[in-house]
Amino acid sequence: MEDLCQQVIDTYRELLNENSWASDEVKKKAIEKLDKIAIHAAYPDKFRDTSDIDISDCSLIEATRRIWMAETKHDMSCLGQNLDKDMWAEGFNILTCNAGYDPSANTINMIIGMMGETFYSSDMDVEEMYASIGAFWVGHEVSHAFDLVIHQPEHYFGRKALTEYIHDLY
Ligand SMILES: [Zn+2]
């Protein structure tokens, strides 16, 4: 999976280099961001310890409240801390059939839950895998690194150069 993701990123780099309408400076900055995308494949190397969340002996509603409170407490404890790149962003449940781009960490998250029939099978030809996982999932998520309206990269990286690059495009 990591190899496939890297191959898609490498293809993006080639396409950006060959782009005829963006300036060299814009292409350089886009490739700079592309090369900083971290690949999260299948499931995190580290999972957050949630053993302190006690949901025994309570109702479903109370359990949901306790989990929500623990999540909020955890989120608040992260404020001002350096990002742990081995941890995946909250909200990426590895059992869901989904993938995502996390703009705050510049990561693509290819969740193992999507690697079932329809999208992935060990019987697939390489071409089928490139089409389903490579193009549909990985290519799509990498494209979110260049979303202009939603992610506003300068907010996440504090790099004015990227803001200028965004403005160059419009
Ligand atoms: Zn999307």
Backbone and ligand atoms as CSV (ligand in chain L), in Angstrom:
chain,resi,resn,atom,element,x,y,z
A,1,MET,N,N,0.834,-1.205,0.000
A,1,MET,CA,C,0.000,0.000,0.000
A,1,MET,C,C,0.871,1.259,0.000
A,2,GLU,N,N,1.917,1.238,0.831
A,2,GLU,CA,C,2.795,2.416,0.859
A,2,GLU,C,C,3.460,2.641,-0.500
A,3,ASP,N,N,3.882,1.540,-1.129
A,3,ASP,CA,C,4.504,1.657,-2.454
A,3,ASP,C,C,3.536,2.250,-3.461
A,4,LEU,N,N,2.305,1.770,-3.419
A,4,LEU,CA,C,1.287,2.270,-4.343
A,4,LEU,C,C,1.058,3.765,-4.119
A,5,CYS,N,N,0.947,4.159,-2.857
A,5,CYS,CA,C,0.765,5.592,-2.537
A,5,CYS,C,C,1.942,6.406,-3.058
A,6,GLN,N,N,3.159,5.888,-2.827
A,6,GLN,CA,C,4.346,6.626,-3.268
A,6,GLN,C,C,4.390,6.730,-4.786
A,7,GLN,N,N,3.947,5.684,-5.474
A,7,GLN,CA,C,3.927,5.729,-6.941
A,7,GLN,C,C,2.940,6.784,-7.449
A,8,VAL,N,N,1.816,6.899,-6.770
A,8,VAL,CA,C,0.844,7.924,-7.170
A,8,VAL,C,C,1.432,9.317,-6.923
A,9,ILE,N,N,2.083,9.492,-5.787
A,9,ILE,CA,C,2.720,10.778,-5.487
A,9,ILE,C,C,3.808,11.081,-6.524
A,10,ASP,N,N,4.574,10.068,-6.886
A,10,ASP,CA,C,5.622,10.259,-7.908
A,10,ASP,C,C,5.009,10.675,-9.247
A,11,THR,N,N,3.852,10.102,-9.557
A,11,THR,CA,C,3.171,10.465,-10.807
A,11,THR,C,C,2.683,11.906,-10.748
A,12,TYR,N,N,2.157,12.309,-9.587
A,12,TYR,CA,C,1.756,13.708,-9.414
A,12,TYR,C,C,2.954,14.629,-9.679
A,13,ARG,N,N,4.110,14.241,-9.134
A,13,ARG,CA,C,5.312,15.071,-9.316
A,13,ARG,C,C,5.633,15.217,-10.802
A,14,GLU,N,N,5.573,14.099,-11.522
A,14,GLU,CA,C,5.841,14.149,-12.970
A,14,GLU,C,C,4.844,15.065,-13.677
A,15,LEU,N,N,3.559,14.916,-13.323
A,15,LEU,CA,C,2.532,15.736,-13.974
A,15,LEU,C,C,2.710,17.213,-13.652
A,16,LEU,N,N,3.089,17.491,-12.399
A,16,LEU,CA,C,3.317,18.897,-12.033
A,16,LEU,C,C,4.498,19.459,-12.820
A,17,ASN,N,N,5.550,18.665,-12.944
A,17,ASN,CA,C,6.716,19.127,-13.709
A,17,ASN,C,C,6.376,19.386,-15.167
A,18,GLU,N,N,5.463,18.594,-15.697
A,18,GLU,CA,C,5.087,18.733,-17.116
A,18,GLU,C,C,4.002,19.773,-17.335
A,19,ASN,N,N,3.442,20.297,-16.248
A,19,ASN,CA,C,2.327,21.240,-16.360
A,19,ASN,C,C,2.737,22.455,-17.192
A,20,SER,N,N,1.851,22.855,-18.091
A,20,SER,CA,C,2.205,23.946,-19.001
A,20,SER,C,C,1.621,25.296,-18.583
A,21,TRP,N,N,0.655,25.316,-17.649
A,21,TRP,CA,C,0.020,26.589,-17.332
A,21,TRP,C,C,0.475,27.211,-16.011
A,22,ALA,N,N,1.135,26.441,-15.149
A,22,ALA,CA,C,1.604,27.016,-13.889
A,22,ALA,C,C,3.042,27.505,-14.055
A,23,SER,N,N,3.377,28.546,-13.302
A,23,SER,CA,C,4.754,29.059,-13.376
A,23,SER,C,C,5.701,28.066,-12.708
A,24,ASP,N,N,6.989,28.227,-12.983
A,24,ASP,CA,C,7.987,27.339,-12.372
A,24,ASP,C,C,7.950,27.460,-10.859
A,25,GLU,N,N,7.721,28.685,-10.377
A,25,GLU,CA,C,7.671,28.901,-8.929
A,25,GLU,C,C,6.486,28.177,-8.297
A,26,VAL,N,N,5.348,28.244,-8.958
A,26,VAL,CA,C,4.154,27.551,-8.468
A,26,VAL,C,C,4.390,26.045,-8.456
A,27,LYS,N,N,4.966,25.548,-9.524
A,27,LYS,CA,C,5.232,24.107,-9.605
A,27,LYS,C,C,6.201,23.679,-8.507
A,28,LYS,N,N,7.208,24.504,-8.280
A,28,LYS,CA,C,8.202,24.182,-7.258
A,28,LYS,C,C,7.541,24.079,-5.877
A,29,LYS,N,N,6.671,25.031,-5.594
A,29,LYS,CA,C,6.013,25.028,-4.286
A,29,LYS,C,C,5.024,23.880,-4.154
A,30,ALA,N,N,4.332,23.565,-5.239
A,30,ALA,CA,C,3.395,22.436,-5.204
A,30,ALA,C,C,4.154,21.130,-4.958
A,31,ILE,N,N,5.291,20.993,-5.613
A,31,ILE,CA,C,6.087,19.766,-5.449
A,31,ILE,C,C,6.682,19.707,-4.041
A,32,GLU,N,N,7.040,20.867,-3.522
A,32,GLU,CA,C,7.560,20.927,-2.155
A,32,GLU,C,C,6.500,20.375,-1.183
A,33,LYS,N,N,5.273,20.796,-1.366
A,33,LYS,CA,C,4.210,20.298,-0.492
A,33,LYS,C,C,3.947,18.811,-0.741
A,34,LEU,N,N,3.923,18.440,-1.996
A,34,LEU,CA,C,3.698,17.038,-2.369
A,34,LEU,C,C,4.729,16.131,-1.698
A,35,ASP,N,N,5.984,16.558,-1.716
A,35,ASP,CA,C,7.055,15.728,-1.159
A,35,ASP,C,C,7.004,15.643,0.363
A,36,LYS,N,N,6.206,16.506,0.973
A,36,LYS,CA,C,6.085,16.460,2.435
A,36,LYS,C,C,4.855,15.682,2.893
A,37,ILE,N,N,4.088,15.174,1.950
A,37,ILE,CA,C,2.927,14.365,2.341
A,37,ILE,C,C,3.420,13.078,2.992
A,38,ALA,N,N,2.918,12.808,4.184
A,38,ALA,CA,C,3.246,11.547,4.850
A,38,ALA,C,C,2.159,10.526,4.517
A,39,ILE,N,N,2.590,9.323,4.267
A,39,ILE,CA,C,1.649,8.255,3.899
A,39,ILE,C,C,1.291,7.454,5.144
A,40,HIS,N,N,0.018,7.406,5.438
A,40,HIS,CA,C,-0.483,6.530,6.490
A,40,HIS,C,C,-1.233,5.391,5.799
A,41,ALA,N,N,-0.683,4.210,5.874
A,41,ALA,CA,C,-1.266,3.084,5.138
A,41,ALA,C,C,-1.791,2.012,6.092
A,42,ALA,N,N,-3.015,1.632,5.871
A,42,ALA,CA,C,-3.693,0.522,6.568
A,42,ALA,C,C,-4.135,0.894,7.986
A,43,TYR,N,N,-3.184,0.995,8.899
A,43,TYR,CA,C,-3.545,1.337,10.282
A,43,TYR,C,C,-2.344,2.001,10.953
A,44,PRO,N,N,-2.597,2.760,12.001
A,44,PRO,CA,C,-1.497,3.497,12.644
A,44,PRO,C,C,-0.460,2.572,13.287
A,45,ASP,N,N,0.758,3.032,13.333
A,45,ASP,CA,C,1.789,2.297,14.066
A,45,ASP,C,C,1.532,2.411,15.567
A,46,LYS,N,N,0.913,3.492,15.928
A,46,LYS,CA,C,0.622,3.737,17.347
A,46,LYS,C,C,-0.864,3.984,17.516
A,47,PHE,N,N,-1.417,3.466,18.567
A,47,PHE,CA,C,-2.806,3.773,18.906
A,47,PHE,C,C,-2.801,4.515,20.237
A,48,ARG,N,N,-3.692,5.436,20.365
A,48,ARG,CA,C,-3.794,6.174,21.618
A,48,ARG,C,C,-4.344,5.242,22.698
A,49,ASP,N,N,-3.759,5.347,23.878
A,49,ASP,CA,C,-4.206,4.536,24.999
A,49,ASP,C,C,-5.518,5.119,25.543
A,50,THR,N,N,-6.567,4.341,25.445
A,50,THR,CA,C,-7.874,4.792,25.948
A,50,THR,C,C,-8.326,3.951,27.145
A,51,SER,N,N,-7.366,3.272,27.745
A,51,SER,CA,C,-7.736,2.375,28.845
A,51,SER,C,C,-8.282,3.113,30.061
A,52,ASP,N,N,-8.058,4.421,30.091
A,52,ASP,CA,C,-8.579,5.185,31.235
A,52,ASP,C,C,-10.057,5.553,31.068
A,53,ILE,N,N,-10.625,5.229,29.931
A,53,ILE,CA,C,-12.050,5.521,29.726
A,53,ILE,C,C,-12.856,4.338,30.255
A,54,ASP,N,N,-13.553,4.571,31.338
A,54,ASP,CA,C,-14.332,3.507,31.969
A,54,ASP,C,C,-15.779,3.562,31.467
A,55,ILE,N,N,-16.151,2.573,30.677
A,55,ILE,CA,C,-17.535,2.532,30.201
A,55,ILE,C,C,-18.246,1.276,30.719
A,56,SER,N,N,-17.676,0.728,31.760
A,56,SER,CA,C,-18.331,-0.443,32.342
A,56,SER,C,C,-19.485,0.026,33.227
A,57,ASP,N,N,-20.451,-0.792,33.322
A,57,ASP,CA,C,-21.535,-0.558,34.265
A,57,ASP,C,C,-22.234,0.793,34.069
A,58,CYS,N,N,-22.528,1.125,32.805
A,58,CYS,CA,C,-23.292,2.351,32.557
A,58,CYS,C,C,-24.122,2.166,31.295
A,59,SER,N,N,-25.030,3.084,31.085
A,59,SER,CA,C,-25.895,3.015,29.900
A,59,SER,C,C,-25.105,3.397,28.651
A,60,LEU,N,N,-25.680,3.123,27.500
A,60,LEU,CA,C,-25.049,3.506,26.237
A,60,LEU,C,C,-24.868,5.023,26.168
A,61,ILE,N,N,-25.872,5.737,26.599
A,61,ILE,CA,C,-25.793,7.205,26.565
A,61,ILE,C,C,-24.681,7.697,27.486
A,62,GLU,N,N,-24.584,7.122,28.677
A,62,GLU,CA,C,-23.533,7.529,29.605
A,62,GLU,C,C,-22.152,7.138,29.043
A,63,ALA,N,N,-22.066,5.965,28.432
A,63,ALA,CA,C,-20.787,5.545,27.838
A,63,ALA,C,C,-20.379,6.512,26.734
A,64,THR,N,N,-21.340,6.894,25.900
A,64,THR,CA,C,-21.067,7.841,24.819
A,64,THR,C,C,-20.597,9.165,25.387
A,65,ARG,N,N,-21.235,9.611,26.475
A,65,ARG,CA,C,-20.845,10.871,27.110
A,65,ARG,C,C,-19.418,10.780,27.653
A,66,ARG,N,N,-19.090,9.677,28.302
A,66,ARG,CA,C,-17.745,9.517,28.876
A,66,ARG,C,C,-16.672,9.490,27.769
A,67,ILE,N,N,-16.983,8.787,26.691
A,67,ILE,CA,C,-16.024,8.729,25.564
A,67,ILE,C,C,-15.845,10.129,24.979
A,68,TRP,N,N,-16.941,10.830,24.798
A,68,TRP,CA,C,-16.880,12.176,24.246
A,68,TRP,C,C,-16.074,13.100,25.165
A,69,MET,N,N,-16.299,12.972,26.477
A,69,MET,CA,C,-15.552,13.804,27.431
A,69,MET,C,C,-14.052,13.470,27.375
A,70,ALA,N,N,-13.737,12.179,27.291
A,70,ALA,CA,C,-12.329,11.772,27.230
A,70,ALA,C,C,-11.689,12.277,25.934
A,71,GLU,N,N,-12.435,12.215,24.831
A,71,GLU,CA,C,-11.921,12.720,23.553
A,71,GLU,C,C,-11.653,14.221,23.637
A,72,THR,N,N,-12.585,14.929,24.229
A,72,THR,CA,C,-12.424,16.381,24.365
A,72,THR,C,C,-11.211,16.691,25.244
A,73,LYS,N,N,-11.074,15.965,26.356
A,73,LYS,CA,C,-9.929,16.161,27.261
A,73,LYS,C,C,-8.615,15.879,26.509
A,74,HIS,N,N,-8.613,14.808,25.733
A,74,HIS,CA,C,-7.414,14.482,24.953
A,74,HIS,C,C,-7.107,15.595,23.946
A,75,ASP,N,N,-8.144,16.024,23.225
A,75,ASP,CA,C,-7.949,17.076,22.232
A,75,ASP,C,C,-7.380,18.335,22.874
A,76,MET,N,N,-7.910,18.690,24.022
A,76,MET,CA,C,-7.436,19.895,24.714
A,76,MET,C,C,-5.980,19.726,25.154
A,77,SER,N,N,-5.600,18.518,25.539
A,77,SER,CA,C,-4.216,18.287,25.982
A,77,SER,C,C,-3.234,18.398,24.813
A,78,CYS,N,N,-3.743,18.299,23.609
A,78,CYS,CA,C,-2.874,18.385,22.415
A,78,CYS,C,C,-2.572,19.831,22.021
A,79,LEU,N,N,-3.365,20.755,22.517
A,79,LEU,CA,C,-3.163,22.160,22.145
A,79,LEU,C,C,-1.753,22.611,22.504
A,80,GLY,N,N,-1.093,23.213,21.553
A,80,GLY,CA,C,0.252,23.743,21.789
A,80,GLY,C,C,1.343,22.695,21.773
A,81,GLN,N,N,0.975,21.439,21.582
A,81,GLN,CA,C,1.975,20.365,21.557
A,81,GLN,C,C,2.422,20.114,20.119
A,82,ASN,N,N,3.609,19.563,19.982
A,82,ASN,CA,C,4.056,19.172,18.648
A,82,ASN,C,C,3.239,17.982,18.173
A,83,LEU,N,N,3.042,17.950,16.875
A,83,LEU,CA,C,2.267,16.871,16.278
A,83,LEU,C,C,3.085,15.579,16.295
A,84,ASP,N,N,2.456,14.513,16.737
A,84,ASP,CA,C,3.087,13.199,16.661
A,84,ASP,C,C,2.683,12.584,15.334
A,85,LYS,N,N,3.631,12.567,14.391
A,85,LYS,CA,C,3.300,12.130,13.030
A,85,LYS,C,C,2.942,10.646,12.951
A,86,ASP,N,N,3.272,9.876,13.980
A,86,ASP,CA,C,2.899,8.461,13.960
A,86,ASP,C,C,1.445,8.241,14.331
A,87,MET,N,N,0.852,9.244,14.950
A,87,MET,CA,C,-0.560,9.132,15.311
A,87,MET,C,C,-1.388,9.627,14.138
A,88,TRP,N,N,-2.486,8.972,13.876
A,88,TRP,CA,C,-3.380,9.421,12.812
A,88,TRP,C,C,-4.350,10.413,13.395
A,89,ALA,N,N,-4.852,11.251,12.523
A,89,ALA,CA,C,-5.816,12.244,12.971
A,89,ALA,C,C,-7.050,11.553,13.548
A,90,GLU,N,N,-7.627,12.213,14.524
A,90,GLU,CA,C,-8.878,11.709,15.080
A,90,GLU,C,C,-9.904,11.674,13.953
A,91,GLY,N,N,-10.806,10.779,14.036
A,91,GLY,CA,C,-11.843,10.713,13.019
A,91,GLY,C,C,-11.567,9.684,11.943
A,92,PHE,N,N,-10.351,9.143,11.908
A,92,PHE,CA,C,-10.065,8.091,10.947
A,92,PHE,C,C,-10.204,6.746,11.651
A,93,ASN,N,N,-11.412,6.245,11.701
A,93,ASN,CA,C,-11.652,4.934,12.289
A,93,ASN,C,C,-11.182,3.884,11.292
A,94,ILE,N,N,-10.255,3.053,11.705
A,94,ILE,CA,C,-9.631,2.135,10.740
A,94,ILE,C,C,-10.580,1.062,10.213
A,95,LEU,N,N,-11.736,0.920,10.821
A,95,LEU,CA,C,-12.674,-0.097,10.352
A,95,LEU,C,C,-13.662,0.443,9.323
A,96,THR,N,N,-13.671,1.740,9.117
A,96,THR,CA,C,-14.596,2.291,8.123
A,96,THR,C,C,-14.002,2.155,6.733
A,97,CYS,N,N,-14.884,2.050,5.762
A,97,CYS,CA,C,-14.436,1.978,4.375
A,97,CYS,C,C,-14.264,3.410,3.895
A,98,ASN,N,N,-13.070,3.949,4.116
A,98,ASN,CA,C,-12.842,5.346,3.773
A,98,ASN,C,C,-11.349,5.613,3.688
A,99,ALA,N,N,-11.037,6.768,3.219
A,99,ALA,CA,C,-9.665,7.254,3.190
A,99,ALA,C,C,-9.771,8.753,3.403
A,100,GLY,N,N,-8.656,9.397,3.674
A,100,GLY,CA,C,-8.757,10.830,3.887
A,100,GLY,C,C,-7.427,11.528,3.789
A,101,TYR,N,N,-7.530,12.815,3.534
A,101,TYR,CA,C,-6.356,13.685,3.582
A,101,TYR,C,C,-6.504,14.542,4.824
A,102,ASP,N,N,-5.476,14.597,5.646
A,102,ASP,CA,C,-5.511,15.424,6.848
A,102,ASP,C,C,-4.677,16.682,6.596
A,103,PRO,N,N,-5.342,17.821,6.409
A,103,PRO,CA,C,-4.594,19.037,6.082
A,103,PRO,C,C,-3.741,19.550,7.242
A,104,SER,N,N,-4.102,19.215,8.466
A,104,SER,CA,C,-3.322,19.727,9.594
A,104,SER,C,C,-1.982,19.016,9.704
A,105,ALA,N,N,-1.887,17.814,9.168
A,105,ALA,CA,C,-0.633,17.062,9.237
A,105,ALA,C,C,-0.042,16.783,7.855
A,106,ASN,N,N,-0.777,17.153,6.790
A,106,ASN,CA,C,-0.357,16.862,5.425
A,106,ASN,C,C,-0.117,15.355,5.241
A,107,THR,N,N,-1.117,14.580,5.623
A,107,THR,CA,C,-1.014,13.129,5.490
A,107,THR,C,C,-2.166,12.609,4.639
A,108,ILE,N,N,-1.896,11.528,3.924
A,108,ILE,CA,C,-3.002,10.785,3.323
A,108,ILE,C,C,-3.171,9.539,4.184
A,109,ASN,N,N,-4.414,9.226,4.474
A,109,ASN,CA,C,-4.723,8.121,5.376
A,109,ASN,C,C,-5.519,7.079,4.600
A,110,MET,N,N,-4.863,6.005,4.252
A,110,MET,CA,C,-5.498,4.937,3.485
A,110,MET,C,C,-5.867,3.841,4.475
A,111,ILE,N,N,-7.127,3.845,4.858
A,111,ILE,CA,C,-7.587,3.045,5.990
A,111,ILE,C,C,-7.836,1.599,5.582
A,112,ILE,N,N,-7.426,0.693,6.422
A,112,ILE,CA,C,-7.533,-0.730,6.086
A,112,ILE,C,C,-8.980,-1.160,5.852
A,113,GLY,N,N,-9.926,-0.440,6.452
A,113,GLY,CA,C,-11.334,-0.772,6.261
A,113,GLY,C,C,-11.792,-0.694,4.811
A,114,MET,N,N,-11.066,0.031,3.972
A,114,MET,CA,C,-11.460,0.141,2.558
A,114,MET,C,C,-10.895,-1.007,1.731
A,115,MET,N,N,-10.016,-1.779,2.341
A,115,MET,CA,C,-9.317,-2.801,1.565
A,115,MET,C,C,-10.077,-4.125,1.576
A,116,GLY,N,N,-11.334,-4.044,1.178
A,116,GLY,CA,C,-12.151,-5.245,1.050
A,116,GLY,C,C,-12.632,-5.370,-0.379
A,117,GLU,N,N,-13.461,-6.358,-0.606
A,117,GLU,CA,C,-14.003,-6.583,-1.949
A,117,GLU,C,C,-14.554,-5.284,-2.531
A,118,THR,N,N,-14.638,-5.202,-3.766
A,118,THR,CA,C,-14.983,-4.050,-4.582
A,118,THR,C,C,-13.752,-3.189,-4.811
A,119,PHE,N,N,-13.098,-2.766,-3.720
A,119,PHE,CA,C,-11.948,-1.884,-3.890
A,119,PHE,C,C,-10.629,-2.645,-3.925
A,120,TYR,N,N,-10.572,-3.732,-3.198
A,120,TYR,CA,C,-9.308,-4.462,-3.116
A,120,TYR,C,C,-9.568,-5.948,-2.930
A,121,SER,N,N,-8.780,-6.728,-3.608
A,121,SER,CA,C,-8.803,-8.170,-3.428
A,121,SER,C,C,-7.434,-8.691,-3.824
A,122,SER,N,N,-6.978,-9.694,-3.122
A,122,SER,CA,C,-5.663,-10.256,-3.468
A,122,SER,C,C,-5.687,-10.912,-4.846
A,123,ASP,N,N,-6.881,-11.144,-5.395
A,123,ASP,CA,C,-6.998,-11.716,-6.737
A,123,ASP,C,C,-6.930,-10.657,-7.841
A,124,MET,N,N,-6.933,-9.399,-7.460
A,124,MET,CA,C,-6.951,-8.325,-8.460
A,124,MET,C,C,-5.677,-8.315,-9.293
A,125,ASP,N,N,-5.854,-7.936,-10.555
A,125,ASP,CA,C,-4.683,-7.661,-11.381
A,125,ASP,C,C,-4.084,-6.344,-10.892
A,126,VAL,N,N,-2.826,-6.147,-11.220
A,126,VAL,CA,C,-2.162,-4.898,-10.836
A,126,VAL,C,C,-2.920,-3.704,-11.413
A,127,GLU,N,N,-3.364,-3.857,-12.667
A,127,GLU,CA,C,-4.087,-2.755,-13.321
A,127,GLU,C,C,-5.377,-2.413,-12.571
A,128,GLU,N,N,-6.062,-3.435,-12.122
A,128,GLU,CA,C,-7.304,-3.203,-11.365
A,128,GLU,C,C,-7.001,-2.482,-10.053
A,129,MET,N,N,-5.916,-2.877,-9.425
A,129,MET,CA,C,-5.550,-2.251,-8.151
A,129,MET,C,C,-5.182,-0.776,-8.343
A,130,TYR,N,N,-4.462,-0.502,-9.420
A,130,TYR,CA,C,-4.129,0.898,-9.703
A,130,TYR,C,C,-5.398,1.719,-9.944
A,131,ALA,N,N,-6.352,1.097,-10.628
A,131,ALA,CA,C,-7.595,1.822,-10.931
A,131,ALA,C,C,-8.421,2.039,-9.671
A,132,SER,N,N,-8.579,1.018,-8.864
A,132,SER,CA,C,-9.478,1.161,-7.716
A,132,SER,C,C,-8.807,1.857,-6.541
A,133,ILE,N,N,-7.724,1.326,-6.074
A,133,ILE,CA,C,-7.050,1.933,-4.923
A,133,ILE,C,C,-6.206,3.129,-5.365
A,134,GLY,N,N,-5.442,2.942,-6.426
A,134,GLY,CA,C,-4.509,3.988,-6.847
A,134,GLY,C,C,-5.186,5.261,-7.291
A,135,ALA,N,N,-6.087,5.141,-8.234
A,135,ALA,CA,C,-6.714,6.350,-8.778
A,135,ALA,C,C,-7.862,6.819,-7.910
A,136,PHE,N,N,-8.754,5.899,-7.623
A,136,PHE,CA,C,-9.979,6.282,-6.921
A,136,PHE,C,C,-9.692,6.765,-5.502
A,137,TRP,N,N,-8.817,6.070,-4.791
A,137,TRP,CA,C,-8.571,6.450,-3.404
A,137,TRP,C,C,-7.337,7.337,-3.257
A,138,VAL,N,N,-6.193,6.818,-3.623
A,138,VAL,CA,C,-4.945,7.550,-3.342
A,138,VAL,C,C,-4.888,8.850,-4.139
A,139,GLY,N,N,-5.133,8.742,-5.445
A,139,GLY,CA,C,-5.070,9.941,-6.278
A,139,GLY,C,C,-6.036,11.006,-5.807
A,140,HIS,N,N,-7.207,10.567,-5.437
A,140,HIS,CA,C,-8.226,11.493,-4.946
A,140,HIS,C,C,-7.739,12.200,-3.672
A,141,GLU,N,N,-7.218,11.427,-2.735
A,141,GLU,CA,C,-6.801,12.036,-1.458
A,141,GLU,C,C,-5.614,12.971,-1.642
A,142,VAL,N,N,-4.672,12.604,-2.502
A,142,VAL,CA,C,-3.531,13.496,-2.753
A,142,VAL,C,C,-4.029,14.816,-3.348
A,143,SER,N,N,-5.057,14.743,-4.169
A,143,SER,CA,C,-5.574,15.982,-4.766
A,143,SER,C,C,-6.070,16.953,-3.690
A,144,HIS,N,N,-6.518,16.425,-2.555
A,144,HIS,CA,C,-6.986,17.303,-1.476
A,144,HIS,C,C,-5.850,18.148,-0.874
A,145,ALA,N,N,-4.616,17.729,-1.075
A,145,ALA,CA,C,-3.486,18.543,-0.604
A,145,ALA,C,C,-3.466,19.887,-1.314
A,146,PHE,N,N,-4.175,19.955,-2.450
A,146,PHE,CA,C,-4.176,21.181,-3.235
A,146,PHE,C,C,-5.551,21.832,-3.306
A,147,ASP,N,N,-6.426,21.420,-2.387
A,147,ASP,CA,C,-7.711,22.106,-2.285
A,147,ASP,C,C,-7.447,23.557,-1.929
A,148,LEU,N,N,-8.127,24.430,-2.582
A,148,LEU,CA,C,-7.841,25.848,-2.360
A,148,LEU,C,C,-8.731,26.486,-1.319
A,149,VAL,N,N,-9.967,26.140,-1.317
A,149,VAL,CA,C,-10.897,26.837,-0.438
A,149,VAL,C,C,-10.923,26.222,0.952
A,150,ILE,N,N,-10.982,24.908,0.996
A,150,ILE,CA,C,-11.213,24.244,2.269
A,150,ILE,C,C,-9.981,24.246,3.164
A,151,HIS,N,N,-8.834,23.894,2.623
A,151,HIS,CA,C,-7.697,23.622,3.497
A,151,HIS,C,C,-6.769,24.796,3.764
A,152,GLN,N,N,-6.778,25.767,2.896
A,152,GLN,CA,C,-5.969,26.959,3.139
A,152,GLN,C,C,-4.617,26.602,3.787
A,153,PRO,N,N,-3.694,26.062,3.035
A,153,PRO,CA,C,-2.450,25.527,3.594
A,153,PRO,C,C,-1.687,26.485,4.500
A,154,GLU,N,N,-1.795,27.779,4.237
A,154,GLU,CA,C,-1.012,28.696,5.072
A,154,GLU,C,C,-1.447,28.650,6.527
A,155,HIS,N,N,-2.681,28.268,6.769
A,155,HIS,CA,C,-3.156,28.162,8.150
A,155,HIS,C,C,-2.510,26.989,8.868
A,156,TYR,N,N,-2.146,26.006,8.097
A,156,TYR,CA,C,-1.607,24.806,8.708
A,156,TYR,C,C,-0.093,24.793,8.769
A,157,PHE,N,N,0.553,25.482,7.857
A,157,PHE,CA,C,2.002,25.402,7.817
A,157,PHE,C,C,2.676,26.746,8.056
A,158,GLY,N,N,1.879,27.779,8.130
A,158,GLY,CA,C,2.466,29.074,8.386
A,158,GLY,C,C,3.444,29.498,7.321
A,159,ARG,N,N,3.265,28.989,6.119
A,159,ARG,CA,C,4.191,29.322,5.047
A,159,ARG,C,C,3.525,30.300,4.103
A,160,LYS,N,N,3.968,31.517,4.193
A,160,LYS,CA,C,3.375,32.537,3.340
A,160,LYS,C,C,3.552,32.179,1.864
A,161,ALA,N,N,4.660,31.499,1.580
A,161,ALA,CA,C,4.938,31.158,0.185
A,161,ALA,C,C,3.790,30.344,-0.413
A,162,LEU,N,N,3.213,29.487,0.400
A,162,LEU,CA,C,2.121,28.672,-0.113
A,162,LEU,C,C,0.889,29.518,-0.361
A,163,THR,N,N,0.693,30.548,0.469
A,163,THR,CA,C,-0.415,31.463,0.234
A,163,THR,C,C,-0.231,32.144,-1.111
A,164,GLU,N,N,0.988,32.579,-1.341
A,164,GLU,CA,C,1.268,33.231,-2.617
A,164,GLU,C,C,1.047,32.277,-3.771
A,165,TYR,N,N,1.406,31.026,-3.545
A,165,TYR,CA,C,1.223,30.045,-4.599
A,165,TYR,C,C,-0.268,29.882,-4.894
A,166,ILE,N,N,-1.085,29.875,-3.849
A,166,ILE,CA,C,-2.530,29.772,-4.045
A,166,ILE,C,C,-3.022,30.963,-4.871
A,167,HIS,N,N,-2.572,32.155,-4.499
A,167,HIS,CA,C,-3.029,33.334,-5.200
A,167,HIS,C,C,-2.553,33.363,-6.645
A,168,ASP,N,N,-1.376,32.766,-6.884
A,168,ASP,CA,C,-0.861,32.707,-8.252
A,168,ASP,C,C,-1.805,31.922,-9.168
A,169,LEU,N,N,-2.499,30.985,-8.575
A,169,LEU,CA,C,-3.351,30.130,-9.386
A,169,LEU,C,C,-4.625,30.849,-9.838
A,170,TYR,N,N,-4.983,31.913,-9.108
A,170,TYR,CA,C,-6.252,32.586,-9.438
A,170,TYR,C,C,-6.060,34.040,-9.836
L,1,ZN,ZN,ZN,-12.541,13.900,-1.215
